[in-house]
Amino acid sequence: MSSTLGSARIFYSVDEFPEPVSTAVKGEIPAWLSGSLMRTGPGKFEVGKEAYRYWFDGLGIVYKFNIKDGNVTYQSRYLETEAYREAMKAQRIVLSEYGTMAYPDPCKNIFARFFSYFLPPSMSDNDLVNTFPMSDEFYCVNETYRWTKLDPRTLDTVGQIDLTKYIAVNAMTAHPHHELDGTVYNMGSSYSYTTGCQYNIVRFSPLDRQKCGPDATVLENASIVATIPASHSYSASYYHSFGMTPNYFVF
């Protein structure tokens, strides 16, 4: 049956596995290979009677393969984002995604539903595109200013992050670059009535946990190191990622 479904299988919703489960290994894994591979992606495509219409709209799930002594375990958890919590509570799609529109709450009165079409929609925090470490912290991200902080051991969601509280950007790529000393670089867009649209190279300097204490975050070390004005000040371009060499940023 699976061979006849083809690419339709990527739209199947999956169960989460909060505790590690053993997997069957075909072949042999080298004894020196040890560590964890963590990835994110869409995991749930149906909520109540509604369904997400685009692959990157499905509610995000994070999964981990842990490799040790030739064995592999698998573990997964749904990200406890606002998009996930509100959808599960209402049993409908509450926050709009890239290719799926959320409609006003049918339980609202007619006036509240009418004004819902004119109020700015909440930006989704469905962080299913990428996961990566910065210093000793782990984040799941999409391409907005809303990130999800993750416990890499249990895969528990430990916090929702609003990047605008740390750095003046309205959106950021999901694909940063890491230097050997732990410095992380990314690119983010900013939109302002005074400066127009700009592209910014953002640096996250490594966090010294012993010096800064347990309550500090690497996000507090964010700084803009370069700014590129958009060709059209009121119309920014979309960009998926950027390049970095030892001497240059490629954009």
Contacts in CASP RR format, 6 or more apart in sequence:
PFRMAT RR
TARGET T0000
AUTHOR 0000-0000-0000
METHOD contacts of the structure
MODEL  1
MSSTLGSARIFYSVDEFPEPVSTAVKGEIPAWLSGSLMRTGPGKFEVGKE
AYRYWFDGLGIVYKFNIKDGNVTYQSRYLETEAYREAMKAQRIVLSEYGT
MAYPDPCKNIFARFFSYFLPPSMSDNDLVNTFPMSDEFYCVNETYRWTKL
DPRTLDTVGQIDLTKYIAVNAMTAHPHHELDGTVYNMGSSYSYTTGCQYN
IVRFSPLDRQKCGPDATVLENASIVATIPASHSYSASYYHSFGMTPNYFV
F
2 9 0 8 1.000
10 55 0 8 1.000
11 45 0 8 1.000
11 55 0 8 1.000
12 45 0 8 1.000
13 43 0 8 1.000
13 44 0 8 1.000
13 45 0 8 1.000
13 46 0 8 1.000
14 43 0 8 1.000
14 44 0 8 1.000
14 61 0 8 1.000
14 76 0 8 1.000
16 61 0 8 1.000
16 76 0 8 1.000
16 77 0 8 1.000
16 78 0 8 1.000
17 74 0 8 1.000
17 75 0 8 1.000
17 76 0 8 1.000
18 75 0 8 1.000
18 76 0 8 1.000
18 77 0 8 1.000
18 154 0 8 1.000
18 155 0 8 1.000
19 75 0 8 1.000
20 66 0 8 1.000
20 73 0 8 1.000
20 74 0 8 1.000
20 75 0 8 1.000
21 73 0 8 1.000
21 74 0 8 1.000
21 75 0 8 1.000
22 71 0 8 1.000
22 72 0 8 1.000
22 73 0 8 1.000
23 65 0 8 1.000
23 72 0 8 1.000
23 73 0 8 1.000
23 74 0 8 1.000
25 70 0 8 1.000
25 71 0 8 1.000
25 72 0 8 1.000
28 70 0 8 1.000
29 67 0 8 1.000
29 70 0 8 1.000
29 71 0 8 1.000
29 72 0 8 1.000
30 70 0 8 1.000
31 69 0 8 1.000
31 70 0 8 1.000
33 67 0 8 1.000
33 70 0 8 1.000
34 67 0 8 1.000
34 68 0 8 1.000
34 69 0 8 1.000
35 66 0 8 1.000
35 67 0 8 1.000
35 68 0 8 1.000
36 64 0 8 1.000
36 65 0 8 1.000
36 66 0 8 1.000
36 67 0 8 1.000
36 152 0 8 1.000
37 64 0 8 1.000
37 65 0 8 1.000
37 67 0 8 1.000
38 62 0 8 1.000
38 63 0 8 1.000
38 64 0 8 1.000
38 131 0 8 1.000
38 138 0 8 1.000
38 152 0 8 1.000
39 62 0 8 1.000
39 63 0 8 1.000
39 131 0 8 1.000
40 60 0 8 1.000
40 61 0 8 1.000
40 62 0 8 1.000
40 63 0 8 1.000
40 79 0 8 1.000
40 127 0 8 1.000
40 128 0 8 1.000
40 129 0 8 1.000
40 130 0 8 1.000
40 131 0 8 1.000
40 140 0 8 1.000
41 60 0 8 1.000
41 61 0 8 1.000
41 62 0 8 1.000
41 128 0 8 1.000
41 129 0 8 1.000
42 52 0 8 1.000
42 55 0 8 1.000
42 56 0 8 1.000
42 57 0 8 1.000
42 58 0 8 1.000
42 59 0 8 1.000
42 60 0 8 1.000
42 61 0 8 1.000
42 128 0 8 1.000
43 58 0 8 1.000
43 59 0 8 1.000
43 60 0 8 1.000
43 61 0 8 1.000
43 78 0 8 1.000
43 128 0 8 1.000
44 58 0 8 1.000
44 59 0 8 1.000
44 60 0 8 1.000
44 61 0 8 1.000
44 78 0 8 1.000
45 51 0 8 1.000
45 52 0 8 1.000
45 57 0 8 1.000
45 58 0 8 1.000
45 59 0 8 1.000
46 52 0 8 1.000
47 59 0 8 1.000
47 87 0 8 1.000
47 88 0 8 1.000
47 91 0 8 1.000
47 92 0 8 1.000
47 93 0 8 1.000
48 91 0 8 1.000
48 92 0 8 1.000
49 92 0 8 1.000
50 92 0 8 1.000
50 93 0 8 1.000
52 58 0 8 1.000
52 59 0 8 1.000
52 93 0 8 1.000
52 97 0 8 1.000
52 99 0 8 1.000
52 100 0 8 1.000
53 99 0 8 1.000
53 100 0 8 1.000
54 97 0 8 1.000
54 98 0 8 1.000
54 99 0 8 1.000
54 100 0 8 1.000
56 97 0 8 1.000
56 98 0 8 1.000
56 128 0 8 1.000
56 129 0 8 1.000
57 97 0 8 1.000
57 98 0 8 1.000
57 99 0 8 1.000
57 100 0 8 1.000
57 126 0 8 1.000
58 97 0 8 1.000
58 126 0 8 1.000
58 128 0 8 1.000
59 78 0 8 1.000
59 79 0 8 1.000
59 81 0 8 1.000
59 83 0 8 1.000
59 84 0 8 1.000
59 87 0 8 1.000
59 126 0 8 1.000
59 128 0 8 1.000
60 78 0 8 1.000
60 79 0 8 1.000
60 81 0 8 1.000
60 84 0 8 1.000
60 126 0 8 1.000
60 127 0 8 1.000
60 128 0 8 1.000
61 76 0 8 1.000
61 77 0 8 1.000
61 78 0 8 1.000
61 79 0 8 1.000
61 128 0 8 1.000
62 76 0 8 1.000
62 77 0 8 1.000
62 79 0 8 1.000
62 131 0 8 1.000
62 140 0 8 1.000
62 150 0 8 1.000
62 155 0 8 1.000
63 74 0 8 1.000
63 75 0 8 1.000
63 76 0 8 1.000
63 155 0 8 1.000
64 74 0 8 1.000
64 75 0 8 1.000
64 76 0 8 1.000
64 152 0 8 1.000
64 155 0 8 1.000
65 72 0 8 1.000
65 73 0 8 1.000
65 74 0 8 1.000
66 72 0 8 1.000
66 73 0 8 1.000
66 75 0 8 1.000
75 155 0 8 1.000
76 155 0 8 1.000
77 154 0 8 1.000
77 155 0 8 1.000
77 156 0 8 1.000
77 157 0 8 1.000
78 84 0 8 1.000
79 126 0 8 1.000
79 127 0 8 1.000
79 128 0 8 1.000
79 140 0 8 1.000
79 148 0 8 1.000
79 150 0 8 1.000
79 157 0 8 1.000
80 148 0 8 1.000
80 156 0 8 1.000
80 157 0 8 1.000
81 125 0 8 1.000
81 126 0 8 1.000
81 127 0 8 1.000
81 148 0 8 1.000
81 157 0 8 1.000
81 160 0 8 1.000
82 95 0 8 1.000
82 122 0 8 1.000
82 124 0 8 1.000
82 125 0 8 1.000
82 160 0 8 1.000
83 94 0 8 1.000
83 95 0 8 1.000
83 97 0 8 1.000
83 124 0 8 1.000
83 125 0 8 1.000
83 126 0 8 1.000
84 126 0 8 1.000
86 94 0 8 1.000
86 95 0 8 1.000
87 93 0 8 1.000
87 94 0 8 1.000
87 95 0 8 1.000
90 105 0 8 1.000
93 100 0 8 1.000
93 102 0 8 1.000
94 102 0 8 1.000
94 105 0 8 1.000
95 102 0 8 1.000
95 121 0 8 1.000
95 122 0 8 1.000
95 124 0 8 1.000
95 125 0 8 1.000
95 126 0 8 1.000
96 102 0 8 1.000
96 121 0 8 1.000
96 124 0 8 1.000
97 124 0 8 1.000
97 126 0 8 1.000
102 121 0 8 1.000
104 112 0 8 1.000
104 113 0 8 1.000
104 116 0 8 1.000
104 117 0 8 1.000
105 112 0 8 1.000
105 113 0 8 1.000
105 116 0 8 1.000
106 113 0 8 1.000
108 116 0 8 1.000
123 144 0 8 1.000
123 145 0 8 1.000
123 146 0 8 1.000
124 142 0 8 1.000
124 144 0 8 1.000
124 146 0 8 1.000
125 142 0 8 1.000
125 144 0 8 1.000
125 146 0 8 1.000
125 147 0 8 1.000
125 148 0 8 1.000
125 160 0 8 1.000
126 142 0 8 1.000
127 139 0 8 1.000
127 140 0 8 1.000
127 141 0 8 1.000
127 142 0 8 1.000
127 146 0 8 1.000
127 147 0 8 1.000
127 148 0 8 1.000
128 140 0 8 1.000
128 142 0 8 1.000
129 141 0 8 1.000
129 142 0 8 1.000
129 143 0 8 1.000
129 174 0 8 1.000
130 140 0 8 1.000
130 141 0 8 1.000
130 174 0 8 1.000
130 175 0 8 1.000
131 138 0 8 1.000
131 139 0 8 1.000
131 140 0 8 1.000
131 141 0 8 1.000
131 150 0 8 1.000
132 138 0 8 1.000
132 139 0 8 1.000
132 141 0 8 1.000
132 176 0 8 1.000
132 178 0 8 1.000
132 184 0 8 1.000
133 139 0 8 1.000
133 152 0 8 1.000
134 182 0 8 1.000
134 184 0 8 1.000
134 204 0 8 1.000
134 207 0 8 1.000
134 218 0 8 1.000
134 219 0 8 1.000
135 182 0 8 1.000
135 206 0 8 1.000
135 207 0 8 1.000
135 209 0 8 1.000
135 218 0 8 1.000
136 207 0 8 1.000
136 209 0 8 1.000
137 149 0 8 1.000
137 207 0 8 1.000
137 217 0 8 1.000
137 218 0 8 1.000
138 149 0 8 1.000
138 150 0 8 1.000
138 151 0 8 1.000
138 152 0 8 1.000
139 147 0 8 1.000
139 148 0 8 1.000
139 149 0 8 1.000
139 150 0 8 1.000
139 161 0 8 1.000
140 147 0 8 1.000
140 148 0 8 1.000
140 150 0 8 1.000
141 147 0 8 1.000
141 148 0 8 1.000
141 172 0 8 1.000
141 174 0 8 1.000
142 174 0 8 1.000
143 171 0 8 1.000
143 172 0 8 1.000
143 173 0 8 1.000
143 174 0 8 1.000
144 171 0 8 1.000
144 172 0 8 1.000
145 162 0 8 1.000
145 163 0 8 1.000
145 164 0 8 1.000
145 169 0 8 1.000
145 170 0 8 1.000
145 171 0 8 1.000
145 172 0 8 1.000
146 160 0 8 1.000
146 161 0 8 1.000
146 162 0 8 1.000
146 163 0 8 1.000
147 160 0 8 1.000
147 161 0 8 1.000
147 163 0 8 1.000
148 157 0 8 1.000
148 159 0 8 1.000
148 160 0 8 1.000
148 161 0 8 1.000
149 157 0 8 1.000
149 158 0 8 1.000
149 159 0 8 1.000
149 160 0 8 1.000
149 161 0 8 1.000
150 156 0 8 1.000
150 157 0 8 1.000
150 158 0 8 1.000
151 157 0 8 1.000
151 158 0 8 1.000
161 219 0 8 1.000
163 169 0 8 1.000
163 172 0 8 1.000
163 219 0 8 1.000
163 222 0 8 1.000
164 170 0 8 1.000
166 219 0 8 1.000
166 220 0 8 1.000
166 222 0 8 1.000
167 202 0 8 1.000
167 219 0 8 1.000
167 222 0 8 1.000
167 223 0 8 1.000
167 224 0 8 1.000
168 190 0 8 1.000
168 200 0 8 1.000
168 224 0 8 1.000
169 188 0 8 1.000
169 189 0 8 1.000
169 190 0 8 1.000
169 200 0 8 1.000
169 202 0 8 1.000
169 224 0 8 1.000
170 188 0 8 1.000
170 189 0 8 1.000
170 190 0 8 1.000
170 191 0 8 1.000
171 188 0 8 1.000
171 189 0 8 1.000
172 186 0 8 1.000
172 187 0 8 1.000
172 188 0 8 1.000
172 189 0 8 1.000
172 202 0 8 1.000
173 186 0 8 1.000
173 187 0 8 1.000
173 188 0 8 1.000
173 239 0 8 1.000
173 240 0 8 1.000
173 241 0 8 1.000
173 242 0 8 1.000
175 186 0 8 1.000
175 240 0 8 1.000
175 241 0 8 1.000
175 242 0 8 1.000
176 184 0 8 1.000
176 185 0 8 1.000
176 186 0 8 1.000
176 204 0 8 1.000
177 184 0 8 1.000
177 185 0 8 1.000
177 186 0 8 1.000
177 242 0 8 1.000
177 243 0 8 1.000
177 244 0 8 1.000
178 184 0 8 1.000
179 185 0 8 1.000
181 206 0 8 1.000
182 206 0 8 1.000
183 203 0 8 1.000
183 204 0 8 1.000
183 205 0 8 1.000
183 206 0 8 1.000
184 203 0 8 1.000
184 204 0 8 1.000
184 218 0 8 1.000
185 201 0 8 1.000
185 202 0 8 1.000
185 203 0 8 1.000
185 204 0 8 1.000
185 244 0 8 1.000
185 249 0 8 1.000
186 201 0 8 1.000
186 202 0 8 1.000
186 204 0 8 1.000
187 199 0 8 1.000
187 200 0 8 1.000
187 201 0 8 1.000
187 202 0 8 1.000
187 239 0 8 1.000
187 241 0 8 1.000
187 242 0 8 1.000
187 251 0 8 1.000
188 199 0 8 1.000
188 200 0 8 1.000
188 202 0 8 1.000
189 197 0 8 1.000
189 198 0 8 1.000
189 199 0 8 1.000
189 200 0 8 1.000
189 236 0 8 1.000
190 197 0 8 1.000
190 198 0 8 1.000
190 200 0 8 1.000
191 197 0 8 1.000
191 198 0 8 1.000
191 236 0 8 1.000
192 198 0 8 1.000
195 229 0 8 1.000
195 233 0 8 1.000
196 229 0 8 1.000
196 230 0 8 1.000
196 233 0 8 1.000
196 234 0 8 1.000
197 229 0 8 1.000
197 230 0 8 1.000
197 232 0 8 1.000
197 233 0 8 1.000
197 234 0 8 1.000
197 235 0 8 1.000
197 236 0 8 1.000
198 227 0 8 1.000
198 228 0 8 1.000
198 229 0 8 1.000
198 230 0 8 1.000
198 236 0 8 1.000
199 227 0 8 1.000
199 228 0 8 1.000
199 229 0 8 1.000
199 230 0 8 1.000
199 236 0 8 1.000
199 239 0 8 1.000
199 251 0 8 1.000
200 224 0 8 1.000
200 226 0 8 1.000
200 227 0 8 1.000
200 228 0 8 1.000
201 224 0 8 1.000
201 225 0 8 1.000
201 226 0 8 1.000
201 227 0 8 1.000
201 228 0 8 1.000
201 249 0 8 1.000
202 222 0 8 1.000
202 223 0 8 1.000
202 224 0 8 1.000
202 225 0 8 1.000
203 222 0 8 1.000
203 223 0 8 1.000
203 224 0 8 1.000
203 225 0 8 1.000
204 218 0 8 1.000
204 219 0 8 1.000
204 221 0 8 1.000
204 222 0 8 1.000
205 218 0 8 1.000
205 221 0 8 1.000
205 223 0 8 1.000
206 218 0 8 1.000
206 221 0 8 1.000
207 216 0 8 1.000
207 217 0 8 1.000
207 218 0 8 1.000
207 220 0 8 1.000
207 221 0 8 1.000
209 216 0 8 1.000
226 249 0 8 1.000
228 251 0 8 1.000
230 236 0 8 1.000
230 237 0 8 1.000
231 237 0 8 1.000
239 251 0 8 1.000
242 249 0 8 1.000
242 250 0 8 1.000
242 251 0 8 1.000
243 249 0 8 1.000
243 250 0 8 1.000
243 251 0 8 1.000
244 250 0 8 1.000
END
